[in-house]
Amino acid sequence: MYLGSLVLTLVVAFLKEFRGQALLLLMLVGVQYVAVFWYCLSYIPFARQMAQRLLGRFMSQLEDMD
């Protein structure tokens, strides 16, 4: 995921005739940060499971607000 978004970021950055380039670049950089963060969580025991549970709780609270 990280390497794919890195390559796409470079390709989009060097394309001159692409419209909406800034927004797409920001999204791809965001994907890179999330991928690196997820990879770093793998070094902490049970951190990925904890992050999944926290994200699930956050999403369920957002659904309850509707």
C-alpha angles and dihedrals in degrees: 000000000000096000092045093052090045092055092044090050091055093046093050092044092056096044108098103187098051115115120215090028098144095055093047091048091052091050092049092049088050090053089051092053093048091049093050091046091051090048091051090052089062090071093060114073112250092354094125092052090048091049091050091051093048092048090048091052091048092051092048090052090051090052091050090055091064 
